[in-house]
Amino acid sequence: MKKIAIATLLVLLSGCDRKSEAPFGVEWNDRSRSVSSLGLPTFNKIPLRGDWVILYVTTPPKESFNIEGAYNFLYKNDRLKRITFNTYDLTGLDSIDKSKHIYNELKKILTERYGTPKEVNEHVYNDDFSFFPCVTNTNCGKWESVFSHENYTGKLYIGMGESKSGYSDRRVSGRVHVEFSLNGDSLSP
């Protein structure tokens, strides 16, 4: 009887860290060391609060977006939980147009990969406010599309750019972001 109970427990526990397909040739719940086996040189391993660690890679991964930016793999307890991409800061007088153009390029790529977005919110309630801070504040506006895969979700959105001290002081720089997370994981670092 004990042997049956132990065998059952082992079978149940083996399913706890079940791996499944994630974007860019990795698997959800992979350990951080698996990224290096994919030929993605790690630029930096940065500890975050709690048990989170972020791996910033220097080269675009498999099936990347072919748009200049940074790819980050986020791990909780050394298990892959989130993948992010963001453009570098888009600045200048045409930064809003540039961000919308890149957003639309990424939206087209994601639509080809995952089908029509399950949710699209592309609006600004008040044109008197600066665009980037406005779409970062849900009371002012939003510029995002949400895509669904069988086991993960991808969110594409426009947000504020960052300076060395955090968010851009001039409010005229923005970034386009894509975040992938395993369905059911709403954990945040």
N, C-alpha and C positions, 0 to 999 in steps of 0.2 A: 504494500500500500504506500509506504514511504517513497519507494522508487517511482511510482506513478505520479505522486504529488510533486516530487522533485523534477521529473521530466516535464510535467505540465508547466511548472513554474519557469523552467528554462525556456520552453517554447514561447511562453508569454513575454518573458523579459527580452528575448531575442528580437521581438517585434517592436520594442520601445524606440530603438534608434533606426527605424526603417529608413532606408535611403530611397530617394526618388529623383527623377530628372529635374534639373534646374537649368536656367539659361547658361549659355557660354561654356557648355561642355563639362559642367560640374554637377554634383548631386547634393540635394538638401541633406543636412546632417553629416556631410563629409567633415573630416578633421582638417584643420588649417594646413597641415603639412601636405595634403593632397593637391593643393593649388600649385605647389612647386613642381609636382610630377606632370603637370599639364604644360610645362614650358613657359609659365608666366613668372618672370623674375619678380620677386617681391621687393618693392622699393622700401617699404617701411611696415613694421608691425606695431600698431599703436594701441596700448591698453586704454579702454574707456571705463566709465563707472560700472560698478557691479562686476559681473563675470564676462563682460563684452570685450572683444578685441576686433580691431579693424585691420585688414590687410589691403594696402594700397598697392596696386600693380603698375608697373612702368610700361607695359606693352598691352595693346588691346587683346582681349581673349578671343577664342574661337567664336565666330558668328557675331563679331562686334558690330557696332553701328556705323563704322567708318566716318565718324564725326569726332573732332578733336575734343578730348575731355579726359576725365579720370574714372577708373573703375575701382570699386571698393567691395570687398567681401567681408561681411560682418558675421562674427562667430560669438555664440553664447556658450560658455562651458566647452569651448573648442569644437562646437558643432555649427555648421553653416546654417544661418537663419535668415540672412538678407543679403541681396546683391544690389548695389547702386551704381548708377552712372550719372555724372553731371558734367556739363560743359564747363569750360573755364569762364570767368566773368566776361559778359558781353557788355561793352561800354561804348560811350559815344552817343551822339545825337540820334543815331539810327538803331540804338540797342534794343528798343521795343520791337521794331520791324525784324531785326536779326533774330531775336528770341522767338518770335512767332513763326518765322521761316523755319528755323531749326526744329521747333515744336512740331510743325506740320510735316517736316521730313521724317521725324521719328514716329509720328502718328501713322504715317503711311507704312513705314517698315513694320511697326507693331501690328497694324491691321493685316498686313500680308502674312505675318507669322501666327497671329492669334485670332483673327477675324474681327468683326465689328466690335468696337468698345462697348462694354456693358453699361458704361456711364460716361457722359460727356458734360462738362460744365465749363463753358468758355464765355465768361461775362464779367463786366465791371459795372457795378451799380451807379457809380458816380465818376464821370470823366474829369471832375475837378481835382481828383487826387492823383498823385504820381502812380503810374501803372504798377511797378514792381512791388512797392509796399502794399498796394491795394489788393493784388492777387494773392498776397501772402496772408491777408486778413480776411477770413470768411465773411465778416460783416460788410466788406467792401466789394469783394469779387473773388473769382476763382478762375484759373485757366488750367484745367486738367482733364485727362481721359483715363479711364480704368479698364484694363484688359484682363481677361480671365483665361487661364489654362486649366487643365483638368486637376492639377494639384497646387498651383500657385497663382498669384495675382501680380499684375504689373501696373504701376501707376506712373503716368507721364504728367509732369506739371512744370509750370514756370514759377520761379521764386526769385528772391532777392539775391544779388551778388554779395560777395564777402570781401572785406578788406583784411589787412593783417590783424586788426583788432575786432573782427567779427563782421556783422552786417555792414554793407557799404554805407558810408556817411553821406554820400552825394545822392543816393536814392535813384541814380540813373544807370545802375548796373544790375544785371540780372543773370540768372543761370537757368538752363533747362535741365530737369532731373528725370531720371527713370529709376523707380524702386521696385524690386521684385521681392516678394516674401511668400513663404510657404502658407497655403491656406490654413487657417486656424491659428497661426502664430501672430498674435498682435503685440508681441514683445517689442519694446523699444529701448535702445541704449540710453 
